[in-house]
Each structure stands twice: as structure tokens, then as C-alpha cells.
Amino acid sequence: MDVTQAIKERRAFRSLDPIEITEDLIKDLAFHAQLAPSCNNNQPWRFVFVFDPAKLQEMRAGLSQGNEWIHAASMIIAVFSRKEDDCLIRDREYYLFDTGLATAFLILRACELGFVAHPIAGFSPKKTREILGIPEEYQVITLVNVGKHSAAISPVLSPKQVEWEKARPERFPLEKFVYLNSYHQE
Ligand SMILES: Cc1cc2nc3c(=O)[nH]c(=O)nc-3n(C[C@H](O)[C@H](O)[C@H](O)COP(=O)(O)O)c2cc1C
């Protein structure tokens, strides 16, 4: 699979079938995340790969309403970072940006391997920190939920989520976010 194919095929599917989580898979995903660029090569990203069934069960307590589909995930990757671990150039804080880049690489690799890797913001960082033992100075940025796309639509999805399962949510036209040579107000 080439890059454009992985980008086009990646979807935030919510109907998941189980997959086997192996040390090789975790190392593979971490290896691809690690090759992302970062300011001054600071590599501020940190990941907890959660696949122990009891721990996955515990993590349900931190999920927001509407994210019950995650109960079917075989692995949840907690992505976290802290601003001191990356460039701080006046008011520009790069830790979120660089961790996002690494996470995108990880997600695309998972897609290439035939898996769904779906990031979310609908969770409690506080509860997640408590459950996983992550110190308070870290920002838990996202949970990436991993499984295999199921052809059977998950019964816990809302009508909107079912719609998104069937077709990719529409994107803005390029004119909305692309400017040539200088910015201009819409
Ligand atoms: C930062 C972020 C937060 C998200 N939060 C959630 C979430 O809490 N629950 C959920 O079901 N999907 C969540 N999503 C998935 C988006 O809804 C999805 O990526 C978007 O609708 C576009 O669909 P596509 O990724 O299939 O193209 C999130 C995605 C990102 C990048």
C-alpha cells in the first residue's frame, strides 16, 4: 500500500471486530510513530498500549457517552505528552503538533496493516491518567482505538454514527482552507 492509498482508505470506523494484539504489532506501530518529524528531534510523544482485557474493561469508565462502540476495541492506545518535552518558542507550543504527527503515522500504518485505528477526544483525561498511572503534568491528548472493521454495523451506534459508518463525512471544499500566495478573508 502506498501513502496515498493508506490516507484514502483510513476511516474512523466504529464497528469493530477483535484482532490479536502481539508484541510485534505494538513494536511495529511504535516504530512507525517514532519516524515522525519533531521540533529539534525532541520526540515528545508517549504511548501506553492497553490490551489487557481487565484494563480495557477499566478504561470504559473514562469514555464519554456516545463512545460505547469502543467496548469492542482490542487495544486502546493512550497518547500523551507534556509541553516541557518539546519546543516552546514564545507562545508556540509544539508538543501537541509533534505528538499529532507521530499519531498520524501510527494510524496510517495500522490502516496499511488492515486495521482500524480511531482517535477520540471523548474521554476523561483525569480518569484515564488515574487508571493508567500517568502523572498529572502530562496531557492525555487522545485514545486511539484499534480493531478490525466489521461488516456488521455496531448496534450501539447513533443514527448519525451509522450514517458516518456507511460514507465518509464530507470534507470542506479546498477553497475553504487553501490560499494561494497570501491569506484573504472569506
Ligand atoms: C481529535 C479527534 C477527536 C475525535 N473524537 C471522537 C470521539 O470522541 N468519538 C468518535 O466516535 N469519533 C471521534 N473522532 C473521529 C471523527 O469523528 C472522524 O475522524 C471524523 O468524523 C471524520 O471521519 P473519518 O475519519 O472517517 O474520515 C475524533 C477524531 C479526532 C481526530
The ligand as an SDF file (V2000), in Angstrom:
LIG
                    3D

 31 33  0  0  0  0  0  0  0  0999 V2000
   -9.1590   14.7510   17.7780 C   0  0  0  0  0  0  0  0  0  0  0  0
  -10.2800   13.8280   17.3570 C   0  0  0  0  0  0  0  0  0  0  0  0
  -11.2970   13.5550   18.2280 C   0  0  0  0  0  0  0  0  0  0  0  0
  -12.3130   12.6490   17.8820 C   0  0  0  0  0  0  0  0  0  0  0  0
  -13.2360   12.2910   18.8290 N   0  0  0  0  0  0  0  0  0  0  0  0
  -14.1080   11.2990   18.5470 C   0  0  0  0  0  0  0  0  0  0  0  0
  -14.9520   10.7860   19.5660 C   0  0  0  0  0  0  0  0  0  0  0  0
  -14.9050   11.1670   20.7370 O   0  0  0  0  0  0  0  0  0  0  0  0
  -15.8250    9.8030   19.2140 N   0  0  0  0  0  0  0  0  0  0  0  0
  -15.9040    9.2980   17.9380 C   0  0  0  0  0  0  0  0  0  0  0  0
  -16.7010    8.3860   17.7080 O   0  0  0  0  0  0  0  0  0  0  0  0
  -15.1060    9.7710   16.9560 N   0  0  0  0  0  0  0  0  0  0  0  0
  -14.1950   10.7440   17.2210 C   0  0  0  0  0  0  0  0  0  0  0  0
  -13.3470   11.2000   16.2460 N   0  0  0  0  0  0  0  0  0  0  0  0
  -13.4500   10.7060   14.8590 C   0  0  0  0  0  0  0  0  0  0  0  0
  -14.0350   11.7770   13.9260 C   0  0  0  0  0  0  0  0  0  0  0  0
  -15.4050   11.9250   14.2070 O   0  0  0  0  0  0  0  0  0  0  0  0
  -13.7890   11.3960   12.4640 C   0  0  0  0  0  0  0  0  0  0  0  0
  -12.4020   11.3210   12.2360 O   0  0  0  0  0  0  0  0  0  0  0  0
  -14.4160   12.3980   11.5130 C   0  0  0  0  0  0  0  0  0  0  0  0
  -15.8230   12.3550   11.6090 O   0  0  0  0  0  0  0  0  0  0  0  0
  -14.0320   12.1420   10.0560 C   0  0  0  0  0  0  0  0  0  0  0  0
  -14.3480   10.8200    9.6700 O   0  0  0  0  0  0  0  0  0  0  0  0
  -13.2260    9.8820    9.0030 P   0  0  0  0  0  0  0  0  0  0  0  0
  -12.0520    9.8730    9.9700 O   0  0  0  0  0  0  0  0  0  0  0  0
  -13.8530    8.5050    8.8900 O   0  0  0  0  0  0  0  0  0  0  0  0
  -12.8610   10.4520    7.6730 O   0  0  0  0  0  0  0  0  0  0  0  0
  -12.3230   12.0820   16.5760 C   0  0  0  0  0  0  0  0  0  0  0  0
  -11.2920   12.3760   15.6790 C   0  0  0  0  0  0  0  0  0  0  0  0
  -10.2500   13.2150   16.0680 C   0  0  0  0  0  0  0  0  0  0  0  0
   -9.1060   13.4600   15.1180 C   0  0  0  0  0  0  0  0  0  0  0  0
  1  2  1  0
  2  3  1  0
  2 30  2  0
  3  4  2  0
  4  5  1  0
  4 28  1  0
  5  6  2  0
  6  7  1  0
  6 13  1  0
  7  8  2  0
  7  9  1  0
  9 10  1  0
 10 11  2  0
 10 12  1  0
 12 13  2  0
 13 14  1  0
 14 15  1  0
 14 28  1  0
 15 16  1  0
 16 17  1  0
 16 18  1  0
 18 19  1  0
 18 20  1  0
 20 21  1  0
 20 22  1  0
 22 23  1  0
 23 24  1  0
 24 25  2  0
 24 26  1  0
 24 27  1  0
 28 29  2  0
 29 30  1  0
 30 31  1  0
M  END
$$$$
